Amino acid sequence: MNQAKKIMLASVCMTSGSDKEKNVRGAIEWVKTAAAKGADWVLLPEVFTYIGPYDAIYANGEVDNGPLVQTLSKLARDLNIVLFAGSFGERPGSSEKLSESLEGRTGFKRVFNTSYVFGRDGKTIGKYRKTHPFNLMDNEGKPLYCESDGFMSGDTLVTLDVEGYHVGLAICYDLRFPRLFERLAKDQALDVILLPSAFTTQTGMDHWEVLLRARAIEQQAYVYASNQVGESSPGKSCYGHSMIIDPWGYVLANTGGTQGIAMAEMSLERIAAVRGRLPALKNRRPEVYE
């Protein structure tokens, strides 16, 4: 394991709505506040730029290296932080080959749910498109809430090496699929899992912390999770509780059900101590169950 400095993590809990400009201004202020408190890395929630009707999601989408990407790049550089820019709607490139239709079930143009990562120099370190849109059906199979009406699925998993830490990227509903995290860690153990989210209040009360801690314990890695909070649109309420969890499964920081910033320190020494105490990663037998 490489030697790397300790990192102060900051996980933002905020309420976004359908006013994109207001959302972006608010997110920038949260990032500045976190940096002023000494954060090295700052994580924003899922869809922090826009939560609203899907018929306007394409119009509110971003393009690669567009104005928002440039703004966030400059923000990371000016504040000398690593910025994990939650996620926002990203329009596909004009020449990009798509694995599914641009128009969804309702006929609206869709976007990808994309997370960008910016280094301290403002350069894009990488980006990840959410693999699993959240689609909720009733007992008769009728849609109650379908993210796939507004978002296309990504089909590439992403890990990054950031300041000496091996980072796995995921978004919200991806949390429920442990095989995704096993795959992320197949070639190299993860040091930290990033999870920007808009996890609902209904499911969050029972599942959010349980699943986050489970992923931390399984991978013996930090879980660095941000969440939307409160009612962002009619019928859409998010649970909040942005939190940072250590490799043993301890919750180091938690915003609770209000807007705010959870902060905690991360170190490779803690990861090594947990893996030395309980060498579960070394004891795996993939030849039996894969």
N, C-alpha and C positions, 0 to 999 in steps of 0.2 A: 504494500500500500504506500502510495506517495505521501510525502510530508507536505501538508498544506496548512495555511493559516486557519485559525478559527474564524468563522463567518457569523456575523450578526444578521439573522433573518428577520424580515418584517412581512407579515401577511395582512393584507388589507381586507376589511369587511365593509362594504358600501352598498348603497341602494341606487341602482340604475333604473331608468325609465325610458320613455320614447323620445325624450329631448336629447338628441345626440350631442349637441354642443355643450349643454349643461353637464351631461355625463362625463365628457372628456375633460372639461374644466375641473370637475370634482375629483376625477381620478388623478389628475396632475397635482392637485393640492394634497391629496393623500400621499402620493409618492414623495413630494417635497417634505411633508411632515415626517414621514418615516426616515428619510435621509437625514433630516435635522436631528433626529433622535439617535443617530449613529448606525443606521442600517447599512449593511454592505450589499445585500440582495433584497429586492422588493418584489412582491408578488401581488398582482391585481386579480380580481375575480373573473370568472367566465362572463362573456358578452357584456363587458363593462361599458361599451359604447352605446348599445341600443338594446332595449327589451321592449318589444311592442308588436303590433300586428305584422304577420308575415307578408302581407301584400306590399309592405314598405321595406322589407328586409334587404332586398337587392339594392334599392335606391340608397339605403344607409350603409351598404357594404363598402369595403376598402379595396384598394388594389396594391399589389406589391410595390414597395418604394413610393407609394402615394403620400399625400400630405400627412395623414396620421402616422404612418410609419416613420416619416422624417421627423415629425414632432417628438415622437417617443425616443427615437435615436438621439436627438439633441438633448432630451431630458436626461437620459442615462449618462451621456458624456458630460453635461454640465454639472451633474450631481456626483459624478464619479462612483456610480453604482452599477450593479448588474440588474437589469430590469426584465422581469418575467411578466410580459404584458398581457396577463390573464388570457382572454381570447376575445375576438371580435369577428364579425362577418367579413369574409374575404371573397371577393369575386374571382372566379377562375380567369386565368389569362386567356386572351383572345384566340391563341393558337393551341391552347391546352386540350389534350384529349381527355374526355371525361368517361368514367366507368359507369355513370348513371345519368339520367336525363337532367338537364338544367332546370326544367319545370317539374315541380312536384305534383302530388296527387290533386292539389287544388288549382294547378295551372300557373302558380306564381313562380317567377324566376327565383332560384335559390342561391345560396352562398355556402362556402365552407366555414366551419367554426374553427378558427385558427389561432394558435398561440405563438407569439413571436418572443424571441429572447435576444436582448441587446446587451453587449458587453460594455465595460467602462469607457471604451473608446467610441461608443455609439454604433459600432458595427453589428450587423445581425449575425448572431452566433448560430441560430437555427430557427426552425419553425415546425409546428406540428398541427395537423388537422385532426379534429376529433373523430375517433373511429366509430363510436356507438351513439347515434342520436337517440334521445330518450323518447320512446313511443309507448304511451300508456293506453290500454284498451279496457273497455268494460267487460262484464261477464258474457256479453253477446258478441264480443270481438269488434265492437264499434269504437272508433278512436275518441278518447277523452282529451288527450294532449299528445301531439305528434310533432316532435322537433324535425322529423324528416319532411314535414310540409315546408319548412323554411331552410333546412340545412342538408347539404349532401354529406355523404360519409367520406372520411379520409381513409386511405388504404395503405399507409406507410407508418410504421412505428419508428420512434425517434429517441435516441440517447445522445447526450452531449457531454463533453468534458469541459467543465467550467471551474476555473481557478483551483484545479487539483481534485475536484469532486466529480464522480461519475453520476450523471443526472438522467433520470427517466421522466419523460413527459407524458402526461395523460390529462384528460379533461372530464370532470363531473361524472357522468354515467359510466364512463370507462372504469371507474372505481369498482363496479360490481363484477368485473370479469378478471378473476385472479390469473387466468392463463395469459392475459396481456402482460402482466407484470413479470410473470415467469419468463416470457419471451424476451422482454426488455433486458432481463438479467442473464440471458442464456450464455452470452459470450464473456460477460464481466459483471460481477456483483454490483448492484446499484448502491450508491452512497446516500442518495436522496431522491425522493419521488415528488414531483411537482403536480399539484392538482387544483387548478382554478375551477371554480364551480358556481352553479346557480341551483344548488340542491334545495328541493322544496321543503317547506315546513312539515307537510304531512309525512313524508318519508324520513326527513332529517331527524325528527325527534327520536325515532327508533333505530335508525340505521347509520347515520352519518359518522358519529364517533366510533361506533363498533367497527365499521368497515375501514376507516382510516387506521385505527390501531391494529386491526388484523393485517393490513398490508405492511405496516411498519414491522410488526413481529415476524411475519412470513419472510420478508426480504432483509430483515435486520438492518434497516435503513431509516433515515429520517423521512418523515412525511410532512410536507410543507403545503398546506391546503388553505386556500382562500375561498370565501363564499359570499354571494349576494345575501342581503338581509331585508326583510320586510316586504310589503306589497309594492311591486314594481309596476304592475298593471292589473286590471280587474281579473280576479280569479287566479293570479299568480303571486304566491307568497313564498319567500325564500327563508331558510332556517338561520342563516348567519353562522356564528360559531367558527369563524376562521381560526385555525389552530396549527400548532407546530408540535409534532410528536417525535420522540427520540427512538432509536433502534430497539429499545427494550419494550416500547409501547407506552412509555410515560407521556402524558400530555404536559408539555413544557409551558405552553401559553395558549390562551383561548379568549377570544373577544366576547364570548357570550352572544346573546341575541340582539346586539346593538351594533351600530357602525363604530369602527375603531380599527386599531392596529394591534395585532399579536406579535410580540417580539421575543426571540430566544436565540441563544448561541448554539452553533453547530461545530463539531470538531471530528476529525478523523480518529482521534484518540478514543473518543466515546464509541465510535463504530467498532474499532478494533477490540475494545474491552468487552463489548457485548458478544461479538463473534468468538472471542476467546473463552468467554464464560460458558457459552452454549453454542457449540460448533455445528449448528443445524445445516448451514449451507454446505459444509464439507461432508455432512452425513447423507446428503441426498443420493438417491439411486435412480437416476433418470432412465437407465437401461431397463428398469422394471416397469415403470409406469408412463413412459412416453412412447 
